[in-house]
Amino acid sequence: MGPLTVFDGSTSVWHTHDARSDEHSIQETLQLVDQGDMRILEKGRELAWKASDEPRAAQHCGMHGVLAAYLLLSAT
């Protein structure tokens, strides 16, 4: 299986390589939470990004269920 990258529109907000790099990245954890929402937590467990905060209607980002399905399909 290849690397996983999460995009907010056209901007990468999390990548599996970033999560593995202890020296250079403050973002540690990617979580799928209630009803398909997603969030990224910093190493101090503070919220760094949440998909449903700024949904992009044309791309269906942040829509419950759609985002989780997209991630599962993209990771395979």
Secondary structure, DSSP 4 states (H G I P E B T S, - for coil): ----EEEETTEEEEEHHHHH-TTT--EEEEEE-GGG-EEEEETTS-EEEEGGGS-BGGGTBT-TTHHHHHHHHHH-
